[in-house]
């Protein structure tokens, strides 16, 4: 996956607006739409989420465990959540993780 970075445009003249519009259209057609098209199924979403760069924040990591569970990788989901509960540095998240584990246990 490409590195994530913000893009800013300066719109000082009508020519800047036109040039920026063409650039944005190119980005949408050649990057955004193909990226979103890959995510047309739960398996496609997991394939994208398998990139560790997309799991930096705690909520992203919990979402990943939920996705794993939903796609049948229940043991892997349990391992992710158990590792959270074993990590004392993440104690502030333990109640949330326990709640996720309980809800996943109730799912078929």
Biopython code that builds the backbone (N, CA, C, O; Angstrom):
import numpy as np
from Bio.PDB.StructureBuilder import StructureBuilder

atoms = [
    (1, "UNK", "N", (0.847, -1.177, 0.000)),
    (1, "UNK", "CA", (0.000, 0.000, 0.000)),
    (1, "UNK", "C", (0.888, 1.235, 0.000)),
    (1, "UNK", "O", (1.933, 1.263, 0.651)),
    (2, "UNK", "N", (0.462, 2.254, -0.736)),
    (2, "UNK", "CA", (1.217, 3.503, -0.764)),
    (2, "UNK", "C", (1.236, 4.116, 0.628)),
    (2, "UNK", "O", (0.320, 3.915, 1.426)),
    (3, "UNK", "N", (2.293, 4.867, 0.904)),
    (3, "UNK", "CA", (2.333, 5.556, 2.181)),
    (3, "UNK", "C", (1.216, 6.591, 2.215)),
    (3, "UNK", "O", (0.873, 7.186, 1.194)),
    (4, "UNK", "N", (0.664, 6.792, 3.379)),
    (4, "UNK", "CA", (-0.448, 7.710, 3.546)),
    (4, "UNK", "C", (0.116, 9.101, 3.802)),
    (4, "UNK", "O", (0.995, 9.293, 4.641)),
    (5, "UNK", "N", (-0.408, 10.047, 3.067)),
    (5, "UNK", "CA", (0.001, 11.431, 3.285)),
    (5, "UNK", "C", (-1.131, 12.342, 2.843)),
    (5, "UNK", "O", (-1.922, 12.006, 1.961)),
    (6, "UNK", "N", (-1.186, 13.497, 3.477)),
    (6, "UNK", "CA", (-2.174, 14.499, 3.087)),
    (6, "UNK", "C", (-1.722, 15.191, 1.817)),
    (6, "UNK", "O", (-0.529, 15.373, 1.576)),
    (7, "UNK", "N", (-2.695, 15.569, 1.013)),
    (7, "UNK", "CA", (-2.421, 16.352, -0.184)),
    (7, "UNK", "C", (-3.242, 17.634, -0.071)),
    (7, "UNK", "O", (-4.445, 17.597, 0.187)),
    (8, "UNK", "N", (-2.584, 18.746, -0.265)),
    (8, "UNK", "CA", (-3.248, 20.046, -0.219)),
    (8, "UNK", "C", (-3.048, 20.743, -1.568)),
    (8, "UNK", "O", (-1.996, 20.631, -2.197)),
    (9, "UNK", "N", (-4.067, 21.449, -1.984)),
    (9, "UNK", "CA", (-3.981, 22.195, -3.236)),
    (9, "UNK", "C", (-4.169, 23.677, -2.958)),
    (9, "UNK", "O", (-4.917, 24.060, -2.058)),
    (10, "UNK", "N", (-3.491, 24.498, -3.728)),
    (10, "UNK", "CA", (-3.652, 25.954, -3.661)),
    (10, "UNK", "C", (-4.495, 26.364, -4.856)),
    (10, "UNK", "O", (-4.156, 26.077, -6.004)),
    (11, "UNK", "N", (-5.587, 27.032, -4.570)),
    (11, "UNK", "CA", (-6.509, 27.437, -5.632)),
    (11, "UNK", "C", (-6.524, 28.958, -5.732)),
    (11, "UNK", "O", (-7.457, 29.619, -5.276)),
    (12, "UNK", "N", (-5.478, 29.490, -6.333)),
    (12, "UNK", "CA", (-5.360, 30.940, -6.443)),
    (12, "UNK", "C", (-5.904, 31.516, -7.727)),
    (12, "UNK", "O", (-6.261, 32.693, -7.780)),
    (13, "UNK", "N", (-5.971, 30.704, -8.762)),
    (13, "UNK", "CA", (-6.430, 31.192, -10.073)),
    (13, "UNK", "C", (-7.410, 30.184, -10.666)),
    (13, "UNK", "O", (-7.457, 29.036, -10.223)),
    (14, "UNK", "N", (-8.182, 30.594, -11.652)),
    (14, "UNK", "CA", (-9.062, 29.640, -12.329)),
    (14, "UNK", "C", (-8.285, 28.455, -12.935)),
    (14, "UNK", "O", (-8.797, 27.336, -12.972)),
    (15, "UNK", "N", (-7.079, 28.694, -13.399)),
    (15, "UNK", "CA", (-6.265, 27.600, -13.954)),
    (15, "UNK", "C", (-5.909, 26.592, -12.849)),
    (15, "UNK", "O", (-5.855, 25.390, -13.108)),
    (16, "UNK", "N", (-5.665, 27.077, -11.616)),
    (16, "UNK", "CA", (-5.388, 26.173, -10.491)),
    (16, "UNK", "C", (-6.591, 25.279, -10.214)),
    (16, "UNK", "O", (-6.448, 24.086, -9.944)),
    (17, "UNK", "N", (-7.778, 25.876, -10.286)),
    (17, "UNK", "CA", (-9.009, 25.116, -10.037)),
    (17, "UNK", "C", (-9.170, 24.023, -11.084)),
    (17, "UNK", "O", (-9.472, 22.878, -10.746)),
    (18, "UNK", "N", (-8.973, 24.365, -12.341)),
    (18, "UNK", "CA", (-9.112, 23.379, -13.417)),
    (18, "UNK", "C", (-8.077, 22.257, -13.282)),
    (18, "UNK", "O", (-8.415, 21.078, -13.394)),
    (19, "UNK", "N", (-6.831, 22.624, -13.043)),
    (19, "UNK", "CA", (-5.747, 21.642, -12.902)),
    (19, "UNK", "C", (-6.005, 20.730, -11.692)),
    (19, "UNK", "O", (-5.789, 19.520, -11.759)),
    (20, "UNK", "N", (-6.462, 21.320, -10.606)),
    (20, "UNK", "CA", (-6.745, 20.539, -9.404)),
    (20, "UNK", "C", (-7.915, 19.590, -9.635)),
    (20, "UNK", "O", (-7.890, 18.447, -9.178)),
    (21, "UNK", "N", (-8.925, 20.054, -10.333)),
    (21, "UNK", "CA", (-10.070, 19.189, -10.642)),
    (21, "UNK", "C", (-9.649, 17.970, -11.449)),
    (21, "UNK", "O", (-10.113, 16.860, -11.191)),
    (22, "UNK", "N", (-8.779, 18.173, -12.414)),
    (22, "UNK", "CA", (-8.279, 17.061, -13.235)),
    (22, "UNK", "C", (-7.467, 16.100, -12.363)),
    (22, "UNK", "O", (-7.592, 14.882, -12.493)),
    (23, "UNK", "N", (-6.644, 16.647, -11.483)),
    (23, "UNK", "CA", (-5.827, 15.795, -10.605)),
    (23, "UNK", "C", (-6.692, 14.988, -9.643)),
    (23, "UNK", "O", (-6.437, 13.805, -9.416)),
    (24, "UNK", "N", (-7.709, 15.624, -9.081)),
    (24, "UNK", "CA", (-8.605, 14.913, -8.157)),
    (24, "UNK", "C", (-9.371, 13.823, -8.899)),
    (24, "UNK", "O", (-9.530, 12.719, -8.378)),
    (25, "UNK", "N", (-9.840, 14.115, -10.091)),
    (25, "UNK", "CA", (-10.542, 13.109, -10.884)),
    (25, "UNK", "C", (-9.634, 11.908, -11.158)),
    (25, "UNK", "O", (-10.074, 10.762, -11.076)),
    (26, "UNK", "N", (-8.381, 12.171, -11.479)),
    (26, "UNK", "CA", (-7.422, 11.099, -11.725)),
    (26, "UNK", "C", (-7.220, 10.246, -10.468)),
    (26, "UNK", "O", (-7.188, 9.018, -10.547)),
    (27, "UNK", "N", (-7.087, 10.892, -9.325)),
    (27, "UNK", "CA", (-6.897, 10.164, -8.062)),
    (27, "UNK", "C", (-8.118, 9.296, -7.767)),
    (27, "UNK", "O", (-7.980, 8.134, -7.383)),
    (28, "UNK", "N", (-9.312, 9.860, -7.947)),
    (28, "UNK", "CA", (-10.533, 9.094, -7.691)),
    (28, "UNK", "C", (-10.647, 7.880, -8.615)),
    (28, "UNK", "O", (-10.942, 6.772, -8.166)),
    (29, "UNK", "N", (-10.410, 8.103, -9.906)),
    (29, "UNK", "CA", (-10.573, 7.029, -10.884)),
    (29, "UNK", "C", (-9.487, 5.961, -10.787)),
    (29, "UNK", "O", (-9.772, 4.776, -10.960)),
    (30, "UNK", "N", (-8.263, 6.359, -10.514)),
    (30, "UNK", "CA", (-7.150, 5.421, -10.573)),
    (30, "UNK", "C", (-6.681, 4.883, -9.223)),
    (30, "UNK", "O", (-5.940, 3.901, -9.177)),
    (31, "UNK", "N", (-7.098, 5.507, -8.135)),
    (31, "UNK", "CA", (-6.688, 5.013, -6.818)),
    (31, "UNK", "C", (-7.875, 4.680, -5.928)),
    (31, "UNK", "O", (-7.983, 3.562, -5.424)),
    (32, "UNK", "N", (-8.765, 5.647, -5.734)),
    (32, "UNK", "CA", (-9.855, 5.452, -4.776)),
    (32, "UNK", "C", (-10.849, 4.374, -5.211)),
    (32, "UNK", "O", (-11.155, 3.464, -4.440)),
    (33, "UNK", "N", (-11.343, 4.473, -6.421)),
    (33, "UNK", "CA", (-12.345, 3.508, -6.885)),
    (33, "UNK", "C", (-11.766, 2.091, -6.947)),
    (33, "UNK", "O", (-12.428, 1.157, -6.495)),
    (34, "UNK", "N", (-10.551, 1.891, -7.491)),
    (34, "UNK", "CA", (-9.996, 0.534, -7.454)),
    (34, "UNK", "C", (-9.808, 0.006, -6.018)),
    (34, "UNK", "O", (-10.056, -1.170, -5.752)),
    (35, "UNK", "N", (-9.373, 0.872, -5.103)),
    (35, "UNK", "CA", (-9.202, 0.467, -3.707)),
    (35, "UNK", "C", (-10.540, 0.041, -3.116)),
    (35, "UNK", "O", (-10.625, -1.007, -2.476)),
    (36, "UNK", "N", (-11.577, 0.831, -3.320)),
    (36, "UNK", "CA", (-12.897, 0.498, -2.780)),
    (36, "UNK", "C", (-13.497, -0.721, -3.468)),
    (36, "UNK", "O", (-14.220, -1.489, -2.834)),
    (37, "UNK", "N", (-13.214, -0.910, -4.737)),
    (37, "UNK", "CA", (-13.734, -2.071, -5.462)),
    (37, "UNK", "C", (-13.202, -3.376, -4.893)),
    (37, "UNK", "O", (-13.888, -4.396, -4.943)),
    (38, "UNK", "N", (-11.994, -3.358, -4.354)),
    (38, "UNK", "CA", (-11.419, -4.558, -3.741)),
    (38, "UNK", "C", (-12.131, -4.930, -2.450)),
    (38, "UNK", "O", (-11.983, -6.044, -1.948)),
    (39, "UNK", "N", (-12.897, -3.997, -1.921)),
    (39, "UNK", "CA", (-13.548, -4.222, -0.636)),
    (39, "UNK", "C", (-15.034, -4.495, -0.794)),
    (39, "UNK", "O", (-15.844, -4.027, 0.006)),
    (40, "UNK", "N", (-15.392, -5.249, -1.821)),
    (40, "UNK", "CA", (-16.795, -5.526, -2.077)),
    (40, "UNK", "C", (-17.305, -6.757, -1.344)),
    (40, "UNK", "O", (-18.450, -7.169, -1.531)),
    (41, "UNK", "N", (-16.451, -7.343, -0.508)),
    (41, "UNK", "CA", (-16.860, -8.493, 0.294)),
    (41, "UNK", "C", (-16.100, -8.459, 1.608)),
    (41, "UNK", "O", (-15.118, -7.730, 1.748)),
    (42, "UNK", "N", (-16.551, -9.242, 2.559)),
    (42, "UNK", "CA", (-15.867, -9.315, 3.851)),
    (42, "UNK", "C", (-14.438, -9.818, 3.674)),
    (42, "UNK", "O", (-13.519, -9.330, 4.332)),
    (43, "UNK", "N", (-14.251, -10.791, 2.790)),
    (43, "UNK", "CA", (-12.910, -11.294, 2.513)),
    (43, "UNK", "C", (-12.010, -10.220, 1.929)),
    (43, "UNK", "O", (-10.826, -10.154, 2.258)),
    (44, "UNK", "N", (-12.564, -9.376, 1.061)),
    (44, "UNK", "CA", (-11.793, -8.283, 0.489)),
    (44, "UNK", "C", (-11.388, -7.259, 1.527)),
    (44, "UNK", "O", (-10.284, -6.717, 1.478)),
    (45, "UNK", "N", (-12.276, -6.995, 2.461)),
    (45, "UNK", "CA", (-11.962, -6.055, 3.538)),
    (45, "UNK", "C", (-10.851, -6.618, 4.412)),
    (45, "UNK", "O", (-9.936, -5.892, 4.800)),
    (46, "UNK", "N", (-10.925, -7.911, 4.726)),
    (46, "UNK", "CA", (-9.877, -8.530, 5.540)),
    (46, "UNK", "C", (-8.539, -8.499, 4.808)),
    (46, "UNK", "O", (-7.496, -8.270, 5.420)),
    (47, "UNK", "N", (-8.572, -8.726, 3.509)),
    (47, "UNK", "CA", (-7.325, -8.702, 2.736)),
    (47, "UNK", "C", (-6.650, -7.338, 2.838)),
    (47, "UNK", "O", (-5.427, -7.257, 2.950)),
    (48, "UNK", "N", (-7.434, -6.278, 2.800)),
    (48, "UNK", "CA", (-6.871, -4.940, 2.959)),
    (48, "UNK", "C", (-6.415, -4.740, 4.399)),
    (48, "UNK", "O", (-5.346, -4.178, 4.638)),
    (49, "UNK", "N", (-7.212, -5.192, 5.353)),
    (49, "UNK", "CA", (-6.896, -5.012, 6.778)),
    (49, "UNK", "C", (-5.690, -5.841, 7.212)),
    (49, "UNK", "O", (-5.122, -5.582, 8.273)),
    (50, "UNK", "N", (-5.289, -6.827, 6.419)),
    (50, "UNK", "CA", (-4.108, -7.627, 6.763)),
    (50, "UNK", "C", (-2.825, -6.795, 6.775)),
    (50, "UNK", "O", (-1.811, -7.225, 7.323)),
    (51, "UNK", "N", (-2.869, -5.616, 6.175)),
    (51, "UNK", "CA", (-1.703, -4.724, 6.173)),
    (51, "UNK", "C", (-1.538, -4.125, 7.572)),
    (51, "UNK", "O", (-2.403, -3.368, 8.013)),
    (52, "UNK", "N", (-0.446, -4.445, 8.283)),
    (52, "UNK", "CA", (-0.256, -3.929, 9.653)),
    (52, "UNK", "C", (-0.269, -2.405, 9.741)),
    (52, "UNK", "O", (-0.570, -1.851, 10.798)),
    (53, "UNK", "N", (0.050, -1.732, 8.657)),
    (53, "UNK", "CA", (0.036, -0.264, 8.667)),
    (53, "UNK", "C", (-1.367, 0.284, 8.913)),
    (53, "UNK", "O", (-1.526, 1.426, 9.344)),
    (54, "UNK", "N", (-2.376, -0.531, 8.640)),
    (54, "UNK", "CA", (-3.761, -0.116, 8.847)),
    (54, "UNK", "C", (-4.283, -0.481, 10.226)),
    (54, "UNK", "O", (-5.466, -0.301, 10.516)),
    (55, "UNK", "N", (-3.409, -0.990, 11.065)),
    (55, "UNK", "CA", (-3.830, -1.402, 12.412)),
    (55, "UNK", "C", (-2.963, -0.737, 13.482)),
    (55, "UNK", "O", (-2.485, -1.400, 14.402)),
    (56, "UNK", "N", (-2.770, 0.548, 13.358)),
    (56, "UNK", "CA", (-1.927, 1.259, 14.323)),
    (56, "UNK", "C", (-2.686, 1.641, 15.581)),
    (56, "UNK", "O", (-2.126, 1.624, 16.678)),
    (57, "UNK", "N", (-3.940, 1.980, 15.430)),
    (57, "UNK", "CA", (-4.741, 2.455, 16.550)),
    (57, "UNK", "C", (-5.475, 1.279, 17.200)),
    (57, "UNK", "O", (-5.813, 0.307, 16.524)),
    (58, "UNK", "N", (-5.719, 1.368, 18.504)),
    (58, "UNK", "CA", (-6.400, 0.266, 19.200)),
    (58, "UNK", "C", (-7.733, -0.129, 18.573)),
    (58, "UNK", "O", (-8.014, -1.320, 18.439)),
    (59, "UNK", "N", (-8.547, 0.826, 18.192)),
    (59, "UNK", "CA", (-9.849, 0.485, 17.622)),
    (59, "UNK", "C", (-9.688, -0.258, 16.292)),
    (59, "UNK", "O", (-10.504, -1.119, 15.963)),
    (60, "UNK", "N", (-8.649, 0.066, 15.532)),
    (60, "UNK", "CA", (-8.390, -0.650, 14.278)),
    (60, "UNK", "C", (-7.985, -2.094, 14.562)),
    (60, "UNK", "O", (-8.357, -2.999, 13.816)),
    (61, "UNK", "N", (-7.239, -2.311, 15.615)),
    (61, "UNK", "CA", (-6.812, -3.658, 15.978)),
    (61, "UNK", "C", (-8.003, -4.486, 16.469)),
    (61, "UNK", "O", (-8.110, -5.673, 16.158)),
    (62, "UNK", "N", (-8.885, -3.860, 17.227)),
    (62, "UNK", "CA", (-10.094, -4.574, 17.659)),
    (62, "UNK", "C", (-10.992, -4.897, 16.468)),
    (62, "UNK", "O", (-11.555, -5.988, 16.384)),
    (63, "UNK", "N", (-11.118, -3.952, 15.562)),
    (63, "UNK", "CA", (-11.919, -4.197, 14.357)),
    (63, "UNK", "C", (-11.350, -5.358, 13.548)),
    (63, "UNK", "O", (-12.095, -6.163, 12.990)),
    (64, "UNK", "N", (-10.036, -5.434, 13.494)),
    (64, "UNK", "CA", (-9.377, -6.518, 12.769)),
    (64, "UNK", "C", (-9.715, -7.870, 13.413)),
    (64, "UNK", "O", (-9.997, -8.840, 12.709)),
    (65, "UNK", "N", (-9.687, -7.931, 14.722)),
    (65, "UNK", "CA", (-10.046, -9.178, 15.416)),
    (65, "UNK", "C", (-11.492, -9.559, 15.098)),
    (65, "UNK", "O", (-11.793, -10.734, 14.890)),
    (66, "UNK", "N", (-12.373, -8.584, 15.060)),
    (66, "UNK", "CA", (-13.780, -8.851, 14.738)),
    (66, "UNK", "C", (-13.905, -9.370, 13.302)),
    (66, "UNK", "O", (-14.623, -10.336, 13.047)),
    (67, "UNK", "N", (-13.206, -8.725, 12.374)),
    (67, "UNK", "CA", (-13.226, -9.189, 10.981)),
    (67, "UNK", "C", (-12.727, -10.621, 10.870)),
    (67, "UNK", "O", (-13.315, -11.434, 10.158)),
    (68, "UNK", "N", (-11.641, -10.931, 11.574)),
    (68, "UNK", "CA", (-11.106, -12.295, 11.548)),
    (68, "UNK", "C", (-12.166, -13.288, 12.030)),
    (68, "UNK", "O", (-12.362, -14.341, 11.423)),
    (69, "UNK", "N", (-12.835, -12.949, 13.105)),
    (69, "UNK", "CA", (-13.881, -13.821, 13.641)),
    (69, "UNK", "C", (-14.999, -14.017, 12.610)),
    (69, "UNK", "O", (-15.451, -15.140, 12.384)),
    (70, "UNK", "N", (-15.437, -12.933, 11.996)),
    (70, "UNK", "CA", (-16.542, -12.999, 11.041)),
    (70, "UNK", "C", (-16.206, -13.817, 9.795)),
    (70, "UNK", "O", (-17.100, -14.359, 9.145)),
    (71, "UNK", "N", (-14.918, -13.906, 9.465)),
    (71, "UNK", "CA", (-14.527, -14.679, 8.287)),
    (71, "UNK", "C", (-14.108, -16.098, 8.644)),
    (71, "UNK", "O", (-13.568, -16.818, 7.804)),
    (72, "UNK", "N", (-14.352, -16.501, 9.881)),
    (72, "UNK", "CA", (-14.096, -17.880, 10.277)),
    (72, "UNK", "C", (-12.763, -18.121, 10.958)),
    (72, "UNK", "O", (-12.499, -19.236, 11.406)),
    (73, "UNK", "N", (-11.921, -17.112, 11.046)),
    (73, "UNK", "CA", (-10.612, -17.263, 11.707)),
    (73, "UNK", "C", (-10.779, -16.960, 13.199)),
    (73, "UNK", "O", (-10.153, -16.052, 13.746)),
    (74, "UNK", "N", (-11.638, -17.745, 13.828)),
    (74, "UNK", "CA", (-11.994, -17.481, 15.224)),
    (74, "UNK", "C", (-10.822, -17.666, 16.177)),
    (74, "UNK", "O", (-10.689, -16.907, 17.137)),
    (75, "UNK", "N", (-9.978, -18.649, 15.937)),
    (75, "UNK", "CA", (-8.820, -18.865, 16.812)),
    (75, "UNK", "C", (-7.871, -17.674, 16.732)),
    (75, "UNK", "O", (-7.340, -17.227, 17.748)),
    (76, "UNK", "N", (-7.663, -17.168, 15.532)),
    (76, "UNK", "CA", (-6.785, -16.010, 15.373)),
    (76, "UNK", "C", (-7.381, -14.778, 16.057)),
    (76, "UNK", "O", (-6.662, -14.007, 16.692)),
    (77, "UNK", "N", (-8.682, -14.599, 15.925)),
    (77, "UNK", "CA", (-9.352, -13.479, 16.590)),
    (77, "UNK", "C", (-9.183, -13.586, 18.100)),
    (77, "UNK", "O", (-8.891, -12.598, 18.775)),
    (78, "UNK", "N", (-9.370, -14.795, 18.623)),
    (78, "UNK", "CA", (-9.206, -15.018, 20.067)),
    (78, "UNK", "C", (-7.781, -14.713, 20.517)),
    (78, "UNK", "O", (-7.571, -14.126, 21.578)),
    (79, "UNK", "N", (-6.804, -15.114, 19.706)),
    (79, "UNK", "CA", (-5.394, -14.848, 20.042)),
    (79, "UNK", "C", (-5.120, -13.347, 20.108)),
    (79, "UNK", "O", (-4.419, -12.879, 21.006)),
    (80, "UNK", "N", (-5.668, -12.604, 19.167)),
    (80, "UNK", "CA", (-5.484, -11.145, 19.156)),
    (80, "UNK", "C", (-6.058, -10.542, 20.434)),
    (80, "UNK", "O", (-5.411, -9.725, 21.090)),
    (81, "UNK", "N", (-7.264, -10.948, 20.779)),
    (81, "UNK", "CA", (-7.917, -10.397, 21.967)),
    (81, "UNK", "C", (-7.232, -10.855, 23.249)),
    (81, "UNK", "O", (-7.091, -10.070, 24.187)),
    (82, "UNK", "N", (-6.806, -12.109, 23.304)),
    (82, "UNK", "CA", (-6.098, -12.610, 24.490)),
    (82, "UNK", "C", (-4.774, -11.869, 24.691)),
    (82, "UNK", "O", (-4.380, -11.592, 25.824)),
    (83, "UNK", "N", (-4.097, -11.554, 23.598)),
    (83, "UNK", "CA", (-2.835, -10.806, 23.699)),
    (83, "UNK", "C", (-3.089, -9.418, 24.280)),
    (83, "UNK", "O", (-2.277, -8.898, 25.045)),
    (84, "UNK", "N", (-4.213, -8.831, 23.915)),
    (84, "UNK", "CA", (-4.574, -7.533, 24.490)),
    (84, "UNK", "C", (-4.737, -7.642, 25.990)),
    (84, "UNK", "O", (-4.230, -6.813, 26.745)),
    (85, "UNK", "N", (-5.448, -8.668, 26.414)),
    (85, "UNK", "CA", (-5.726, -8.815, 27.846)),
    (85, "UNK", "C", (-4.475, -9.149, 28.640)),
    (85, "UNK", "O", (-4.415, -8.881, 29.840)),
    (86, "UNK", "N", (-3.489, -9.722, 27.997)),
    (86, "UNK", "CA", (-2.237, -10.050, 28.674)),
    (86, "UNK", "C", (-1.288, -8.847, 28.741)),
    (86, "UNK", "O", (-0.297, -8.881, 29.471)),
    (87, "UNK", "N", (-1.581, -7.802, 27.996)),
    (87, "UNK", "CA", (-0.705, -6.636, 27.926)),
    (87, "UNK", "C", (-1.136, -5.599, 28.960)),
    (87, "UNK", "O", (-2.171, -4.951, 28.803)),
    (88, "UNK", "N", (-0.345, -5.448, 30.005)),
    (88, "UNK", "CA", (-0.662, -4.500, 31.078)),
    (88, "UNK", "C", (-0.665, -3.049, 30.592)),
    (88, "UNK", "O", (-1.354, -2.210, 31.172)),
    (89, "UNK", "N", (0.088, -2.747, 29.546)),
    (89, "UNK", "CA", (0.130, -1.377, 29.020)),
    (89, "UNK", "C", (-1.197, -0.992, 28.366)),
    (89, "UNK", "O", (-1.484, 0.190, 28.173)),
    (90, "UNK", "N", (-1.989, -1.983, 28.035)),
    (90, "UNK", "CA", (-3.278, -1.720, 27.376)),
    (90, "UNK", "C", (-4.445, -1.928, 28.338)),
    (90, "UNK", "O", (-5.572, -2.180, 27.910)),
    (91, "UNK", "N", (-4.180, -1.825, 29.600)),
    (91, "UNK", "CA", (-5.208, -2.107, 30.599)),
    (91, "UNK", "C", (-6.442, -1.222, 30.446)),
    (91, "UNK", "O", (-7.552, -1.653, 30.758)),
    (92, "UNK", "N", (-6.265, -0.013, 29.978)),
    (92, "UNK", "CA", (-7.404, 0.891, 29.789)),
    (92, "UNK", "C", (-8.412, 0.328, 28.779)),
    (92, "UNK", "O", (-9.581, 0.715, 28.785)),
    (93, "UNK", "N", (-7.963, -0.572, 27.925)),
    (93, "UNK", "CA", (-8.826, -1.162, 26.909)),
    (93, "UNK", "C", (-9.399, -2.517, 27.324)),
    (93, "UNK", "O", (-10.222, -3.076, 26.598)),
    (94, "UNK", "N", (-8.991, -3.048, 28.455)),
    (94, "UNK", "CA", (-9.380, -4.414, 28.818)),
    (94, "UNK", "C", (-10.892, -4.618, 28.902)),
    (94, "UNK", "O", (-11.393, -5.642, 28.439)),
    (95, "UNK", "N", (-11.630, -3.667, 29.484)),
    (95, "UNK", "CA", (-13.088, -3.838, 29.568)),
    (95, "UNK", "C", (-13.715, -3.891, 28.179)),
    (95, "UNK", "O", (-14.617, -4.691, 27.930)),
    (96, "UNK", "N", (-13.242, -3.048, 27.288)),
    (96, "UNK", "CA", (-13.752, -3.041, 25.914)),
    (96, "UNK", "C", (-13.445, -4.371, 25.230)),
    (96, "UNK", "O", (-14.306, -4.941, 24.561)),
    (97, "UNK", "N", (-12.225, -4.862, 25.396)),
    (97, "UNK", "CA", (-11.817, -6.130, 24.779)),
    (97, "UNK", "C", (-12.655, -7.277, 25.331)),
    (97, "UNK", "O", (-13.083, -8.155, 24.582)),
    (98, "UNK", "N", (-12.885, -7.269, 26.627)),
    (98, "UNK", "CA", (-13.740, -8.320, 27.211)),
    (98, "UNK", "C", (-15.146, -8.263, 26.606)),
    (98, "UNK", "O", (-15.745, -9.300, 26.322)),
    (99, "UNK", "N", (-15.664, -7.060, 26.414)),
    (99, "UNK", "CA", (-16.984, -6.906, 25.801)),
    (99, "UNK", "C", (-17.014, -7.455, 24.387)),
    (99, "UNK", "O", (-17.976, -8.112, 23.992)),
    (100, "UNK", "N", (-15.975, -7.191, 23.631)),
    (100, "UNK", "CA", (-15.880, -7.724, 22.261)),
    (100, "UNK", "C", (-15.839, -9.244, 22.312)),
    (100, "UNK", "O", (-16.532, -9.910, 21.543)),
    (101, "UNK", "N", (-15.039, -9.793, 23.205)),
    (101, "UNK", "CA", (-14.940, -11.264, 23.321)),
    (101, "UNK", "C", (-16.300, -11.876, 23.644)),
    (101, "UNK", "O", (-16.682, -12.890, 23.059)),
    (102, "UNK", "N", (-17.029, -11.264, 24.572)),
    (102, "UNK", "CA", (-18.363, -11.782, 24.946)),
    (102, "UNK", "C", (-19.312, -11.750, 23.761)),
    (102, "UNK", "O", (-20.037, -12.714, 23.514)),
    (103, "UNK", "N", (-19.311, -10.648, 23.031)),
    (103, "UNK", "CA", (-20.215, -10.536, 21.886)),
    (103, "UNK", "C", (-19.854, -11.535, 20.788)),
    (103, "UNK", "O", (-20.735, -12.132, 20.168)),
    (104, "UNK", "N", (-18.563, -11.711, 20.553)),
    (104, "UNK", "CA", (-18.145, -12.661, 19.518)),
    (104, "UNK", "C", (-18.490, -14.093, 19.918)),
    (104, "UNK", "O", (-18.832, -14.913, 19.066)),
    (105, "UNK", "N", (-18.404, -14.390, 21.199)),
    (105, "UNK", "CA", (-18.738, -15.731, 21.680)),
    (105, "UNK", "C", (-20.197, -16.063, 21.438)),
    (105, "UNK", "O", (-20.550, -17.234, 21.297)),
    (106, "UNK", "N", (-21.044, -15.056, 21.387)),
    (106, "UNK", "CA", (-22.489, -15.266, 21.168)),
    (106, "UNK", "C", (-22.838, -15.401, 19.687)),
    (106, "UNK", "O", (-23.952, -15.801, 19.349)),
    (107, "UNK", "N", (-21.909, -15.075, 18.816)),
    (107, "UNK", "CA", (-22.189, -15.121, 17.383)),
    (107, "UNK", "C", (-21.994, -16.525, 16.828)),
    (107, "UNK", "O", (-21.098, -17.254, 17.254)),
    (108, "UNK", "N", (-22.841, -16.893, 15.877)),
    (108, "UNK", "CA", (-22.663, -18.231, 15.265)),
    (108, "UNK", "C", (-21.433, -18.308, 14.386)),
    (108, "UNK", "O", (-21.152, -19.358, 13.808)),
]
sb = StructureBuilder()
sb.init_structure("model")
sb.init_model(0)
sb.init_chain("A")
sb.init_seg("    ")
for serial, (resi, resn, name, xyz) in enumerate(atoms, 1):
    if name == "N":
        sb.init_residue(resn, " ", resi, " ")
    sb.init_atom(name, np.array(xyz, "f"), 0.0, 1.0, " ", f" {name:<3s}", serial, name[0])
structure = sb.get_structure()
